[in-house]
């Protein structure tokens, strides 16, 4: 499971490995999250229209989902790829730009931007407890995206009960990886690998080069033993 949670005003992603996904805790959390996100879907589209003048077809977008949730990423993709909006003035600066998706998202949907919708997320402690009380391990996903280079804050977050951090990620460069490996060693927590695929990243890209293979193999053995799992 991937859980968005809050710590001192920072939105974080905490991954739960080895959880009992049928536990009632996750069913309650998911139902509440669905309720909020479905309500936020219409509000995102309305705010995007106010900010850009682009009147997206809500029914078309919501029919593309199984959950009834229209995400910011879906809105950005529709605005950039639908021929109806090809000549919209506010989008012209994003045309033929390599990172156009990320630029529009940053300009409109990041926190404090015009189309951002605040969702009530659990606290970091609540997320960790939900994972660990269902026999899982709590791992902080790609910290660079959420707390930047604040290593002291990272240590503080790990100290709340985090079992591991996602050191190898498409969101981290070599210096990030080196820094997070040092933190993981100092804080005695797991090292994990993840591609962080969210629609526009390269599938399978973790920036875990061959020189880290021994580290990853070692962590995998620790992980499987900690969870008492046997893999064929």
C-alpha positions, 0 to 999 in steps of 0.5 A: 500500500502507498499512503499519503500522510502529514508530518509538520505540514509536509505531505509524505508517502509511506509504503506498507510492505507485507501488510494484511490488506484485508484488515478493516483499518485499510477498508475504512481509510480507503472509503474515506479517501475515495469519498474525499477524492471524488468530491475533489475531482469536480473541484479540481476541474472547476478550479482549472477552468477558472485558472485557464479558461479550459472547460474539460469534460468531467464525464469523459474523464471520470469514465476513464477511471474505475474509482471515480477519481479524476486526478491532477495528472489526468487533467494535465494529460487531457489539456495537453493531448486533446486537439480541442485545446491545441490553440489555448493561449495559456498552454502555448508556452508548454507546447514542444517542451520536454517536461511539459506535464511536470511544468503544468502540474507545478504551475497549477496543482502543487500546494498553494497553487490555484488548482490545489485541493487540500485532502484530509490525510492521516498523520505520519504516526497514524500511517505507520501504526496502520501499517505496523499493526497489520504486520507490515513494514513502513517505508518512506517513499522517495524523500527528496520529493517531499522534504528536499535536502533537509536531512535533520527532518528526514532523521526526525521522520525516521525516528517516528517509527519508519522501518526503511527509506526508499533510497533508490528511486527515479526521483533521486540522483547519485548524490541523493542516493549516497546521502540517503544510504548514509542516513539509513546506516546511521538510523539503522533502517531498511534500504528499498528500491522503487521506480516511483512510476506515476504516469510520466516516469520511465517504467522500471527506472530506479537509478540503482546502478550495478555498483549497488547490487550487493547492497540491494541483495543484502537488504532483500535478504534482511527484508524476507527474513524480517517478514518470515517469507519464503520465495520460490 
